[in-house]
Amino acid sequence: MSNHILIVDDEKSIVTLLKYNLEKANYTTDVAYDGQEAVEKAKMENYDLIILDLMLPKLDGLEVCKELRNNKIETAILMLTAKGDEFDKVLGLELGADDYLTKPFSPKEVIARVKAILRRTNKQTTGNFTSIRVGELVIFPERYEAEMNDEIITFTRKEFELLYYLAKHKGKVISRDQLLSSVWDYDFVGDTRIVDVHVSHVREKIEPNTKKPVYIKTVRGLGYKLEEPT
């Protein structure tokens, strides 16, 4: 059964381009031309991925993303942004988008991103998982949650996958490019800022003091390392 993708954009030329290339790659598609329609469709239909433009009528992409996550709809989101919208990209990721792509883009790049996201989200999330303890932090892979001091910490899918990967390699320095390859499943050079944004967001949830992190350490010029707090 092919993956079902919702395309959300008010530019008909962009919708036509995306729809043609996605269906050529054997995905099934649905379309929404404004943010309100996107939210309504996402609540009614079980999509595998939403390609979401930032600038939309009625509700913009950020509001759509926030509304879906607030309603516990965890469908993967690939956000489309205009070149130079740095703040909006970061905010979109923090609101729960899985990735972003800057316009103008090539159909080949879109398909590569879509395949990478769906490879991750289509992996089985059930099975024999072992929890990981690091200091007071206990990570539960089967639940996509963690606990600290008996309090549940919830994450977006990508935040959790980042934390889990670092925990599985506790004590080792992991480069941003390696994280892009292993967590985001990119087989091409990506924007490493996406890693920094997610690390920052995870730190806000697990660090007692984000200005002096004790779990996720930055190793200048190399990457990140998760370790036992001292």
C-alpha positions in Angstrom: 0.0 0.0 0.0 1.5 3.4 -1.0 2.0 6.2 1.5 -0.7 8.8 1.6 0.6 12.4 1.5 -1.3 15.7 2.1 0.0 18.7 0.0 -0.9 22.0 1.6 -0.1 25.1 -0.5 -2.1 27.9 -2.0 0.0 28.2 -5.1 -1.6 25.9 -7.7 1.6 25.7 -9.7 3.5 24.3 -6.7 0.6 21.9 -5.9 0.6 20.6 -9.5 4.4 20.2 -9.4 4.4 18.3 -6.1 1.4 16.2 -7.0 2.8 15.1 -10.3 6.2 14.1 -9.0 4.9 12.4 -5.8 2.4 10.3 -7.8 5.1 9.5 -10.3 7.1 8.2 -7.4 4.1 6.0 -6.5 2.7 8.0 -3.6 -1.0 8.8 -3.3 -1.8 12.5 -2.6 -4.5 14.7 -1.3 -4.6 18.5 -1.5 -5.5 21.5 0.7 -5.3 25.1 -0.4 -5.5 26.8 3.0 -4.5 26.1 6.6 -8.0 25.6 7.9 -8.8 23.0 5.2 -5.5 21.3 6.0 -6.3 20.9 9.7 -9.8 19.6 8.9 -8.4 17.0 6.5 -5.6 16.0 8.8 -8.1 15.3 11.6 -10.3 13.2 9.4 -7.7 11.3 7.4 -4.7 9.2 8.5 -1.9 10.7 6.4 1.7 9.4 6.4 3.2 12.8 5.7 2.0 16.4 5.3 3.9 18.8 3.0 3.0 22.2 4.5 3.7 25.6 3.1 4.5 28.3 5.6 2.5 31.2 4.0 -1.2 30.1 3.8 -4.6 31.8 3.8 -6.8 31.5 7.0 -4.2 29.7 9.1 -0.5 29.9 8.3 1.8 26.9 8.4 3.0 27.6 11.9 -0.6 27.7 13.2 -1.5 24.5 11.4 1.6 22.8 12.8 0.7 24.0 16.3 -2.9 23.0 16.0 -2.1 19.5 14.8 0.4 18.8 17.6 -2.0 20.2 20.2 -4.5 17.7 19.0 -2.0 14.9 19.3 -1.8 14.4 15.6 1.8 13.2 15.1 1.9 12.9 11.3 5.3 13.8 10.0 5.5 17.4 8.6 7.8 18.7 5.9 7.5 22.5 6.0 8.1 24.6 2.9 9.6 28.0 3.5 10.7 31.0 1.4 14.4 31.6 1.1 15.7 33.7 4.1 12.8 33.0 6.5 15.3 31.9 9.2 13.1 32.7 12.2 10.1 30.9 10.8 12.2 27.8 10.0 13.4 27.5 13.6 9.9 28.2 15.1 8.4 25.6 12.8 10.8 23.0 14.0 10.1 23.9 17.6 6.4 23.6 17.0 6.8 20.0 15.8 7.7 20.1 12.1 10.1 17.2 11.2 12.0 19.0 8.5 11.9 22.0 6.2 12.7 22.7 2.6 13.5 26.1 1.2 11.8 27.4 -2.0 12.7 27.2 -4.8 13.4 23.5 -4.7 13.8 20.7 -7.3 11.4 17.8 -7.6 14.3 15.5 -7.0 15.1 17.1 -3.7 11.5 16.9 -2.6 11.3 13.2 -3.3 14.6 12.6 -1.5 13.3 14.4 1.6 10.0 12.6 1.5 11.7 9.2 1.2 14.0 10.0 4.1 11.2 11.1 6.4 9.0 8.1 5.4 11.9 5.6 5.9 12.1 6.8 9.5 8.4 7.0 10.3 7.6 3.6 8.6 10.0 1.7 10.8 8.4 -0.6 13.3 7.9 1.1 16.7 7.0 -2.1 18.5 9.2 -4.9 19.8 11.6 -5.6 22.5 13.0 -2.3 23.6 15.3 -1.7 26.6 15.0 1.5 28.6 18.2 3.6 29.0 19.1 5.4 32.2 21.4 8.4 32.2 21.7 10.1 35.6 18.1 10.9 36.6 16.9 10.6 33.1 15.2 7.3 32.0 14.4 6.9 28.3 11.6 4.6 27.1 12.0 3.9 23.3 8.6 2.0 23.0 6.7 5.0 24.4 8.7 7.8 22.8 8.9 9.3 26.3 11.4 9.8 29.1 11.1 10.3 32.9 13.0 12.5 35.2 12.3 12.5 39.0 9.1 10.5 38.3 7.8 13.1 35.9 7.0 12.2 32.3 8.7 14.2 29.6 7.1 14.2 26.1 8.9 14.9 22.9 8.2 15.4 19.2 9.1 12.3 17.2 12.3 13.9 16.0 13.4 15.2 19.4 13.0 11.8 20.8 14.9 10.1 18.0 17.8 12.5 18.5 17.9 12.0 22.3 17.6 8.2 21.9 20.5 8.1 19.3 22.7 10.2 21.6 21.8 7.9 24.6 22.6 4.8 22.6 26.1 6.3 22.0 26.5 7.7 25.5 30.0 9.2 26.0 30.8 9.4 22.3 31.1 12.6 20.4 28.6 12.6 17.5 29.1 15.1 14.7 26.2 17.1 13.2 26.7 15.4 9.9 26.5 11.9 11.5 23.3 13.0 13.3 21.8 14.2 10.0 22.7 10.8 8.4 21.5 8.6 11.3 18.6 10.5 12.8 17.3 12.4 9.8 18.4 9.7 7.4 19.9 12.1 4.9 22.1 10.6 2.3 23.2 14.0 1.1 24.6 17.1 2.7 21.8 18.8 4.8 21.5 21.9 6.8 23.1 21.2 10.2 21.1 24.0 11.8 18.2 21.6 12.0 20.3 19.5 14.5 21.2 22.5 16.6 17.5 23.5 16.9 16.5 20.1 18.0 19.3 19.8 20.5 18.3 23.1 22.0 14.7 22.0 22.3 15.6 18.7 23.9 17.9 20.5 26.4 14.9 22.7 27.4 13.1 19.6 28.5 15.9 17.6 30.2 18.5 20.1 31.5 18.2 21.7 34.9 20.0 24.8 33.5 20.1 25.1 29.7 23.0 27.6 29.9 25.1 25.0 31.7 24.0 21.6 30.3 25.0 18.5 32.2 23.5 15.9 29.9 24.0 17.0 26.3 27.4 18.7 25.9 28.6 20.7 22.9 32.0 19.6 21.8 33.2 22.7 20.0 34.1 22.1 16.4 33.0 18.4 16.5 29.4 17.9 17.6 27.5 16.7 20.6 27.9 14.2 23.4 25.4 12.8 25.9 27.0 11.8 29.2 26.3 11.1 32.8 25.9 14.3 34.8 28.7 15.0 37.3 
